[in-house]
Amino acid sequence: MSAEYICPVLTAFHKDGSVDMEAMKALFDHLIEGGLDGIAIMGSSGEFYSMTLADAKAFAKASLAYLKGRIPVYVGTGRLTLEETVDLSSFALGCGADGVMVVGPYYIGTDSEGIFSYYDQVAEKLPGDILLYNYPDRTGFDITSDIVLRLLERHSNIVGYKDTMAAPSHTRELIRSVKSVYPEFRVYSGYDDNFTHVLLSGGNGCIAALSNLKPGLCAQWRDAWNREDLGKVAEIQRIIDGLMDFYTISTPFMPAMKYALQKIGFPILADCKLPALPASLIQRKKVEQLLEGIL
């Protein structure tokens, strides 16, 4: 199976907090021209948590109208309530999304039966493809391989899994356990630097944010893997390892990454929604130093 690199796209906002669709169109074009395999809107990188349900629907509808037929599009639809998750997911699929990416309810942790029941009901109610989004640092729980296997016994529309775990061993174990039974199930890392490790373990690639900045480089990395050019794979791995510093300049990382996009010429404000603050002068200097090494 060929490797895939999917971009969890950043969201451009106006000063009043509304989505800047003209800036988004420029960013979408940049990602498509870079040769990526898909775009995920309203993931964590896209600040989905800061949008009302009405805003999320409007953004999904406008994005899908612009992107439909040009590149596969996945929509992050995880909300705090089951009802809103199903509502937004159904809406996105109805607008033409290739699938939805569902992070579990955040703030309150739960046990394995609670996680299973939540996703079981979501999948039962939806007519399209679902990617499970595992992000224990934010949800407080882990969608384990045992839970995934139980869900796959019941739902053929659960087709993949994004694992935002820094330790590649977690993703590797999931691949070993699940893909031995369901070989077509797709497993992606949420971290760019784990891309090669996931592929070597039998996974499918990553859904990771450095591709906002360097989609062409990420596509080259995928192509090098697909043609078994391990020298080129290793060369790009070293570049990506250096670029991972973009994730540590600001907390969260989106203000620094938006500033980087602004510096390379995109018509995007570097602002995020609260509680994320704009990059400070010191942080902006760090961004500029990193950019000097890749431009």
N, C-alpha and C positions, 0 to 999 in steps of 0.2 A: 504494500500500500504506500502511495506517495506521501511525502511529508507535506504538512500544511502550516502556514503562518497566517494567523488571523489577527487583525488589529482591533483591540478594544479602544475605540476612538475617544479622544478627549472631547469635551463639549465646550464650544465657544459661547460665552454669554455677553449680552449687552450690559451696560452699567446698571440698568434697572433689574437685572436678573433674568430677563427673557433670553431665549436661545437666539443666537445670531446665525440665522440660516444661511446667509450669504458667506460668512466665514466657514460654516460647516461644509458648504458645497465646494469651496476651494480646498478644504482639507480632504474631503471625500475624493475629489479628483486626484489629489496628490497621492493618496493611498492606492487608488486604482492604477494610476500610471506607474506606480512603483512595482506593480506586479504581484500584490498580495492575493491570498486565497479567499479572503472574506473580511467583513467588517462587523464588529459587534458594537452596537450603540447602547448607551445607558448601562454599561458595566460599571465597576467601581471607578475606573479611570474617567468615566463619563459623568460621575457625580450624580448617579441616579437617585441617591438618597436625599438629595436636596430639591427634588422636583415633586410638585403635587401630581396627583393622578391625572388631572386635566392637562397639565403641562407635558407630562410624559406621553400621553396619547397624541397630543398635537405634534410633538417632536418626532415620535415614531411615524406618524402619518406623513409628515413632510419629508422625512429622510427616506422612507420607503418609496415615495412617489418619485424622488430624484434618483434613487439607486436601483430601482427595480429593473432586473434584466441585465445589469452591468456587472454585478458581483454578488455572491451570496451574502445575505444580511441576516444577522441574528440580533434579537432585541432582548436586553436585560429586563426582566419583568418581575423580579422578586420584590414583594411588598411585605409590610408587616402583618397583613391579614390574608388569609387564604382567599377570601372573596375578591379582594383587590388584585391579588396575583392572577387569579383565573380571569378576571375582567380585563386586565391589561394584556395578558397573554392572548386571549381570544381576539382582542382588538388588533394586536400586532399581526397575528396570523391572518386575520381577515384582510389586513392591508397589504399582504404579500410577503411577510417575513418568511425566510427559509426555515427558521426555527426560533425558539425562545430559550434564553439562558436564565435559569431560575436559581437564585441564591435563596437559602432558607431564611426563615424569620430570624431577625437579629435582635439583640438585647437580652432575651430570655433563652438560656440554654435548655436543652431537653435531652431525654434518653433516646435510645435507638428506636424504640417503638413509636415515640412521638415523631421522630424524623421520618420513619417509614410511612406512617399514616398521613403525614402532611404531603409528601411527594406522591403517595398512592392516590390521594384525592385530587391533587393537581393534574396528574397524568390521566386519570379517569375522565376528567371534565374537558380535556383539550383535544382538538382534532389534528394537531400538527406535532412536529418534532420538538423534543425537549433536550437541552443540555443541562445536566445537573452542575451547579456551581458550588464547589466546596471551598469555603474560606473560614476555617475555624477561628482565626484571629479576630474575625468580626462577628461571627454568628455564635461562637461559644460551643459549637459541636462539630463533629467530624462525620461526614457521610462515608461510612466505612464500606469496604468491599462486600461485606455480608449484607448490608442494607441494599447496596446496588444490585446484587444478585437476586435478592428477593423481589425488588422492583422490576427487574428485567423478566422475571418469570411471569409477570402480570401485564407488562406494558411494552408493546413493541415500538411505541412512539418515544420512548426514552432512548436516545441514540448516542449520547456522548456525555463527557464529564470534563469540566475544567477544574484542575487541582491547584489552588493557590496555596501551596505549601512549599516553603523554601527548601526543605530536605527532599532531595529527589528520591530517597528511599521510600517515602510514602507513596509517591506516584508509581514507582516501580512495583511495589507490592500490589497496588490496585490493578495494574496492567497484568501482572502474573495471575492474579486470582480471577479477574473478570474476563479478560480476553481469551483465556484458555477455554472458556465455556461459550462466550459470545465474541468470536473473532472480529466481527464487523463493528463492534462497539468502539467508539472513538474516544481516546484519552489525550487530553492536552494539559501541558503545564501552564501555570499562570505566571511563570518567571522566564524571561528570555534566556538567561544563562543555562537553564535546564533543558533547552530545546534538544540539543544533541543527546544528552543522557536519556531523555524520554524516548527518542527514536531508537537508540541502541537497545533499549529495554522492550521495544515492540509497540510503543505508543505512536501517536499521530502528529505531534508537533507542539505548538504552543499558541495561546491567546494572550499576548503580552505587549506591553505599552511602548517599548522602544521603537516599535514599528511606526508609531506616529511620526517620529523624527527621521528615521532612516528606512523607509519601506523598501527601497531598492536594495539596500544591503541585506535586509532580512530575506528578500526574495532570492538574492544570490546565494545566501546560505542554504535555503531550501533546495535550490537547483543543484548546488554542489553535492548535497546529500543524495538527491535523486539520481545523479549520474555517478555516484560513488567516488567522488573526488575528495578523498579524506584529507589531503593536504590543504585544499581550499577550505574545507569544513573547519579544520584546526586553526587556520589563519583568521577566519571570521570569528571563531569562538573567542580568540584573544582580544579582538576589537570589541566584541560585545561585553566581555568581562570588564573592560575598562569603562564602557558606557553605563554599566550598572550603577555607577556613582550618581547618575541622574535620579535614582530612587531615594538617595539619602541626603540630598541637598536641602530639601524642604520637607516638612511633615504636615499634610500628606505631600506626595511628590508632584501633584498636578500643577501647582503654581510655578515651580521651576521648569517643568516641561513645557508649559504654555509660553513662558518667557523665552525658552529656546526656540519655539516655533516662530514667535514674534521676531526674534533676532535673525532668523534665516529667511524672513520676508513674508510671513503669512499675516493676513489682515485679521489678527486675533488679539483680543485683550488678554493680558496675562492674569486677569483676575479670576478667582474662583468664588463660589458661594461659601459663606460662613458655615462651619468654623475655620475653614481654610483661609489663611491670610495671604496677601500678595507676597511674592518673594522679596526679601530684604535686599539692601544694597550689597551686603556681603554674599548673600545667596546668588544674586544676579552675577556677581563677579565670578563665582565658581562655575556658573552656567557658561559664561563667556570663555572661561579657560578650557572647559570640556569641549566646547564647540570648536575652539582653535585646533584641537587635535583631530577633528573629523571632517572639517570643511576643506 
